[in-house]
Amino acid sequence: MSNYVVYHLHSDDGSLLDSATKFHMYLDKAQEYNMKAIAFSEHGNVFHWIKKKEEVEKRGMKYIHAMEAYVTETLNEKIRDNYHMILIAKNFEGVKELNRLSSKGFNKEDGHFYYDARITLEDIMNTSQNILITTSCLGGILAKGRRNGKEELVNKFINWAVDNKDRVFLEIQYHDHPEQIEYNQWLYELSKKTGLKLIAGTDTHSLNTKYAKARRILMQAKGIQFQEEDKFDLTFKSYEELIEMFEKQNSLPLDVVLKAVEFTNEMADMVEEFEIDRSPKYPKLYSNPEEIFKKKINEGVVKRGINKLEHREKEKYYKRIKEEYEVYKKLNAIDYMLLKNNIIEWCHKNGIYQGYGRGSVTGSLIAYILGITEMDSIKHNLNFTRFMNPERQSLADIDTDFPPSRRQEVIDYVASIPGIHFSEIITFNTIQLKGAIREVGRALNYELSLVDEIAKNIDTKEDYYREKYPELFTYVDLLNGVNISVGSHPSGFLVSPVSLEENIGLFYTNESKYPVSQVNMNELDSCNYVKLDLLGLDN
């Protein structure tokens, strides 16, 4: 049975305010249609990609790492040309390259970011053989370039594409719009002339017509408009529906369409599967960590007066130190303890004093000896194995309280430690029930006083309002929980020995001082990255 691969696909995870569909809903449908592979091509980012990969593979499909890039002709002028282009990672090196390009697009200092995350045409032309490229939609460099009279730009890209025809493809789409029809035909002629292959894209933004309407309502509520969008069917298609749409459009011979659709499978076959590195990623401050660890423990024993205890008591402490040391060594956590010790020592030198101790780390005598906590775990009969033991699945996690007035100094210091890659951690902000009522009510032109009444009384009169206003709640339920913006975690920070911009992808929010991870806390935990909780506590 014939099938195809959806690779031009947007969800509410990364294409914020441009989709109301959760990525797993697409996966359920793709599984139902027996599709063998899938890609998400969010706008300028790879948000949530680790979770997407895990969920795709859980369903027995191949995960394809992709992004719809906004491409600018120049950084020298402040122009929003934003030519769309689909970038697809061919292998793991391509994944890292694509993550770097996405990270680069958010750089405000060098002009890449301007309203949107952008990369330059030069960035595109400098991509390696590990990146596959399609010309995307009517917003792409060929369609929009021709429309805007940018003949030199169009020819420049075509000449480069011909030199890279094994990895650059011309994307036709099925939308019943005069401009799309003409563009498909132009691409077909270009393909015959240059040998560049045609590939069938969908530009999918919604699961079905119901979610397409919810998307329009969301965009309307947020004041976002696309001209003539009613002529574009951006819903998820089965193979049969896709062919039917192309037949209805009737822009190209059917055999040409079928070949372009089949080429989505060939493209997917070009993509190599890859494994995510889930080894512990403790930052490394010293080339001889064991030696430094022992030295600091010995110094701490003297500082805490353990060496002056009476013999039997002293032996109890020494025995516990040896037991803990062996666990830290076995779990490769010595570097982590040295990092925490480094931070605390810097704080004390600068007159900043942390909280007494929080959570399971107070069970570690070595943490007390190193000054990480002020809790003598033997004196207070605390359990070390709650904090760390050989069977522990996740990395050690030490939460530390700092005075709010000086907490930013600590964050700035950690971000400046040589050899450590540092970022904030992404959070997704969703529409909640009351917010969805207000957004949908506004978009459907309900009286604002009525919308306000429903939102204020929904907790006590929900059944009544649902029965009275069924259309309103049809779309409220579809938009409830949809991601509409991103922020960063208030107290969690990521520290890593490996590059974050290429291994996970980074971006900036309007409020963030430092780059922010493009994957969330749970994804980072699953890959064994180290998260530092630097908390503010008034006392």
Disulfide bonds with the S-S distance in Angstrom:
none
